[in-house]
């Protein structure tokens, strides 16, 4: 069983994923980590799966996990987490945007602050940034919360944090510099509205008992 599992959800990431995998594989080797890297292909229509398969020939610690079609980032992360074998499990965006050293645009920062205010009001989450695509979990935490996850698209991040707090887990927020990478497909206005509706769904799920272990 590896010490670390690194899960990378990917949908049509052929233009960026190669550099990301080279960086991650190089870092893991340099640090001497006992780690597996799992790319979860979310029904990509480009060369994403072929790119991963090509690298698996030289890197036995890299593997490809296929979703049943395009299900969303939340589904991809859950699929990867529940399939992983590590003791510490981490997921990261395919562009490594949280590690590039450049801040987001002012507009995206404003949208993020408004969204975080709504999370404080509706879910009681006091984090500075819930949407950063860079989160790590112990294996026991994964077993506690991911089987209960119901949001499959962009709004899954606050759901995971809500479930972690609901389960009494210790959650720590660590500062990283998160950049706005070119090629991102999220629209602050359109997807922001969808995420707000998913926040309301999280609150409704909690009120109606859908997060009880018996119903998972």
C-alpha positions as CSV (number, residue, x, y, z in Angstrom):
1,X,0.0,0.0,0.0
2,X,1.5,3.4,-1.0
3,X,2.0,6.2,1.5
4,X,0.5,8.8,-0.8
5,X,-2.2,8.8,-3.5
6,X,-2.4,11.8,-5.8
7,X,-5.7,12.0,-7.8
8,X,-5.9,14.3,-10.8
9,X,-9.4,14.6,-12.4
10,X,-9.2,15.4,-16.1
11,X,-11.6,16.3,-18.8
12,X,-10.2,17.2,-22.2
13,X,-6.9,18.2,-20.6
14,X,-4.6,16.9,-23.5
15,X,-3.0,20.4,-23.9
16,X,-2.0,20.7,-20.3
17,X,-1.9,17.3,-18.6
18,X,1.4,16.2,-20.1
19,X,3.4,18.9,-18.4
20,X,1.5,18.3,-15.2
21,X,2.2,14.6,-15.1
22,X,5.9,15.2,-15.9
23,X,6.1,17.7,-13.1
24,X,4.3,15.5,-10.5
25,X,6.2,12.3,-11.5
26,X,9.5,14.2,-11.3
27,X,8.7,15.6,-7.9
28,X,7.6,12.3,-6.5
29,X,10.8,10.6,-7.7
30,X,13.0,13.5,-6.4
31,X,11.4,13.4,-3.0
32,X,11.5,9.6,-2.9
33,X,7.8,9.3,-2.1
34,X,6.0,6.0,-2.1
35,X,3.2,7.3,-4.1
36,X,0.6,6.4,-6.8
37,X,-0.7,8.9,-9.2
38,X,-4.2,8.4,-10.5
39,X,-5.6,10.3,-13.5
40,X,-9.4,10.1,-13.6
41,X,-10.6,10.5,-17.1
42,X,-14.1,12.2,-17.1
43,X,-15.2,11.1,-20.6
44,X,-12.6,13.2,-22.5
45,X,-13.0,13.5,-26.2
46,X,-9.3,14.5,-26.9
47,X,-6.0,12.7,-26.4
48,X,-6.1,12.8,-22.6
49,X,-6.4,9.0,-22.0
50,X,-3.8,8.2,-24.6
51,X,-1.4,10.6,-23.1
52,X,-1.8,8.9,-19.7
53,X,-1.5,5.4,-21.1
54,X,1.7,6.3,-22.9
55,X,3.3,7.5,-19.6
56,X,2.2,4.4,-17.7
57,X,4.6,2.3,-19.7
58,X,7.5,4.0,-18.1
59,X,5.9,4.9,-14.7
60,X,4.3,1.9,-13.0
61,X,3.1,4.2,-10.2
62,X,0.8,6.1,-12.7
63,X,-2.5,4.7,-13.7
64,X,-5.7,5.7,-15.5
65,X,-9.1,5.4,-14.1
66,X,-12.1,5.8,-16.4
67,X,-15.5,7.3,-15.5
68,X,-18.6,6.0,-17.1
69,X,-18.9,9.0,-19.4
70,X,-18.7,12.7,-18.5
71,X,-20.0,12.9,-14.9
72,X,-18.3,16.0,-13.5
73,X,-15.3,17.0,-11.4
74,X,-17.0,16.0,-8.1
75,X,-17.7,12.5,-9.4
76,X,-14.2,12.2,-10.7
77,X,-12.6,13.1,-7.4
78,X,-14.9,10.7,-5.5
79,X,-14.2,7.9,-8.0
80,X,-10.4,8.4,-7.6
81,X,-10.5,8.7,-3.8
82,X,-12.5,5.6,-3.4
83,X,-10.3,3.6,-5.8
84,X,-7.0,4.9,-4.3
85,X,-4.8,2.8,-2.0
86,X,-2.8,5.5,-0.1
87,X,-2.7,6.4,3.5
88,X,-2.8,10.1,2.6
89,X,-4.9,11.0,-0.4
90,X,-4.7,14.3,-2.2
91,X,-6.4,15.7,-5.3
92,X,-5.2,18.5,-7.5
93,X,-6.5,20.3,-10.6
94,X,-5.0,19.1,-13.8
95,X,-3.3,22.4,-14.5
96,X,-1.6,22.6,-11.0
97,X,-3.0,26.2,-10.8
98,X,-2.6,26.3,-7.1
99,X,1.2,25.9,-7.5
100,X,2.1,28.3,-10.3
101,X,2.7,31.4,-8.1
102,X,0.4,33.9,-9.7
103,X,-2.8,35.2,-8.1
104,X,-6.3,35.0,-9.6
105,X,-7.8,38.0,-11.4
106,X,-9.6,40.6,-9.2
107,X,-13.0,39.6,-10.6
108,X,-12.5,36.0,-9.6
109,X,-11.4,37.0,-6.2
110,X,-14.5,39.1,-5.7
111,X,-16.8,36.2,-6.9
112,X,-14.9,33.9,-4.5
113,X,-15.4,36.2,-1.5
114,X,-19.1,36.5,-2.3
115,X,-19.4,32.7,-2.6
116,X,-17.6,32.2,0.7
117,X,-19.9,34.6,2.4
118,X,-22.9,32.5,1.2
119,X,-21.2,29.4,2.5
120,X,-20.8,31.0,5.9
121,X,-24.5,31.9,5.9
122,X,-26.0,28.7,4.6
123,X,-23.5,26.0,5.7
124,X,-21.6,27.6,8.5
125,X,-18.2,27.2,6.7
126,X,-15.7,29.8,7.8
127,X,-12.9,29.0,5.3
128,X,-11.2,31.7,3.3
129,X,-11.3,29.6,0.1
130,X,-13.3,26.4,-0.3
131,X,-12.7,26.1,-4.1
132,X,-9.0,25.7,-4.2
133,X,-8.4,22.4,-6.1
134,X,-5.8,21.1,-3.7
135,X,-7.1,19.1,-0.8
136,X,-5.6,16.2,1.2
137,X,-7.4,13.6,3.4
138,X,-6.4,10.7,5.6
139,X,-7.6,7.3,4.5
140,X,-10.0,7.2,7.5
141,X,-11.4,10.6,6.5
142,X,-12.0,9.4,2.9
143,X,-14.0,6.4,4.3
144,X,-16.0,8.7,6.4
145,X,-17.1,11.4,4.0
146,X,-16.7,10.4,0.3
147,X,-19.4,7.6,0.4
148,X,-21.8,10.4,1.6
149,X,-20.9,12.8,-1.2
150,X,-23.8,13.6,-3.5
151,X,-22.7,16.7,-5.5
152,X,-21.0,15.5,-8.7
153,X,-20.0,18.8,-10.4
154,X,-18.4,22.1,-9.3
155,X,-20.2,22.5,-5.9
156,X,-18.6,19.3,-4.4
157,X,-15.8,21.2,-2.5
158,X,-18.1,22.8,0.1
159,X,-20.0,19.6,0.4
160,X,-16.8,17.7,1.3
161,X,-15.9,20.4,3.9
162,X,-19.5,20.4,5.3
163,X,-19.4,16.6,5.6
164,X,-16.0,16.7,7.3
165,X,-17.2,19.2,9.9
166,X,-20.5,17.2,10.3
167,X,-18.4,14.1,11.0
168,X,-16.3,15.8,13.6
169,X,-13.1,15.7,11.6
170,X,-10.2,18.1,12.2
171,X,-10.0,20.4,9.1
172,X,-7.0,22.7,8.6
173,X,-6.7,25.4,5.9
174,X,-3.2,26.0,4.7
175,X,-2.4,29.0,2.5
176,X,-1.2,28.4,-1.0
177,X,-0.9,30.9,-4.0
178,X,-3.6,29.8,-6.5
179,X,-3.3,31.2,-10.0
180,X,-5.8,31.7,-12.7
181,X,-4.5,29.3,-15.4
182,X,-5.4,29.9,-19.0
183,X,-7.8,27.4,-20.5
184,X,-10.0,27.1,-17.4
185,X,-13.6,26.2,-18.4
186,X,-15.4,27.6,-15.3
187,X,-17.5,30.7,-15.7
188,X,-17.7,32.7,-12.5
189,X,-21.3,33.9,-13.3
190,X,-22.9,30.8,-14.9
191,X,-21.1,28.2,-12.8
192,X,-21.3,30.4,-9.7
193,X,-25.1,30.3,-9.9
194,X,-25.0,26.5,-10.3
195,X,-22.7,26.2,-7.3
196,X,-25.1,28.4,-5.2
197,X,-28.0,26.1,-6.1
198,X,-25.8,23.2,-5.1
199,X,-25.1,24.9,-1.8
200,X,-28.9,25.0,-1.2
201,X,-29.0,21.3,-2.2
202,X,-26.4,20.6,0.5
203,X,-28.4,22.3,3.1
204,X,-31.6,20.5,2.0
205,X,-29.7,17.1,2.0
206,X,-28.6,17.8,5.6
207,X,-32.1,18.8,6.7
208,X,-33.7,15.8,5.2
209,X,-31.2,13.3,6.6
210,X,-29.6,12.3,3.2
211,X,-26.1,12.5,4.7
212,X,-26.8,9.8,7.3
213,X,-24.5,6.8,7.0
214,X,-27.5,4.5,6.7
215,X,-28.7,6.2,3.5
216,X,-25.2,6.3,1.8
